Amino acid sequence: MKTSIYLTLVFMFLSLNVAYANFNFSVISHPQVVPNQISMNELKEIFLGNKIFWPNNERIFVAIVEKDEQFAEEFLQKYLNKNFDDYIAYWRRKLFSGKGIPPRKFKTNKTFVEFIAQTEGALGIIFAEEKLNNIKTLTIVP
């Protein structure tokens, strides 16, 4: 009995590591954002507007690139269970009910990255292979 529980736990741990090791995106933030790492659960809560402050009580400003960027669509679908249009509709409902500030949308990666670099508390996702200056990349932990 103990062996099967142990094997189940080991399998679950290995599954989590494989799932988190295959990210095709990076989480980027303003250089002065307090945490250096973020969990997938925290990231989900931030993108859904349920977590709005960093640990130092600084406001979180989420930014996304318009839906023509496939990695953003993949992120929303895979980790939030929403396509881009559903995500925008979710935020419209939340905004209408007075329960949050939706992410800033940008048409280009350049304006998106400029916003992240210049806005304290800003956070966003970007294709993992892009190299950026004046931006902090957060480590994603299970």
Secondary structure, DSSP 8 states (H G I E B T S, - for coil): -HHHHHHHHHHHHHHHHHHHHT-SEEEEE-TT-S-SEEEHHHHHHHHTTS--B-TTS-B-EEEEE-TT-HHHHHHHHHHHS--HHHHHHHHHHHHHTT-----EEESSHHHHHHHHHHSTTEEEEEETT---SS-EEEEEE-
